[in-house]
Amino acid sequence: MPELFEVLAEFDAHGGASPGLIAWELFADEHDILTLWELALAEGWLTHAGRDLTYDEQLYRLTPSGWIAARERAPGLESEPGAADESV
């Protein structure tokens, strides 16, 4: 699962990712990714982020709790995008 979170975090800054894109990036079978993807959705770690117009796929981004889970499972991830801007 650390690799899943690393790729999700990478694509978060670019508008999100789909299970197919994650599978392609990880050289994995999409079916294997879907099991982890469904877990991430059930845990509230992902949220809808629009659609990929080229492939007509639903895109998802990490939620704040998804970023927490990502940092727990993939140490070394940087803060979520925009987190530094929120400190006032």
TAZI-V546639 format. One record per backbone hydrogen bond with DSSP energy under -0.5 kcal/mol. NH is the residue of the N-H (numbers start at 0). CO is the residue of the C=O. Records with the same first field share a line. If there is no record, write none. Layout:
NH = CO + CO
This chain:
4 = 0
5 = 1
6 = 2
7 = 3
8 = 4
9 = 5
10 = 6
11 = 7
12 = 8
13 = 10
14 = 11
15 = 10
16 = 59
21 = 17
22 = 18
23 = 19
24 = 20
25 = 21
26 = 22 + 23
27 = 22
31 = 28
32 = 28
33 = 29
34 = 30
35 = 31
36 = 32
37 = 33
38 = 34
39 = 35
40 = 36
41 = 37
42 = 38
43 = 40
44 = 39
45 = 39
46 = 60
48 = 49 + 58
51 = 56
52 = 50
55 = 51
56 = 51
58 = 49
59 = 16
60 = 46
62 = 44
66 = 62
67 = 63
68 = 64
69 = 65
70 = 66
71 = 67
72 = 68
73 = 69
76 = 73
82 = 79
84 = 81
85 = 81 + 82
86 = 83
87 = 85
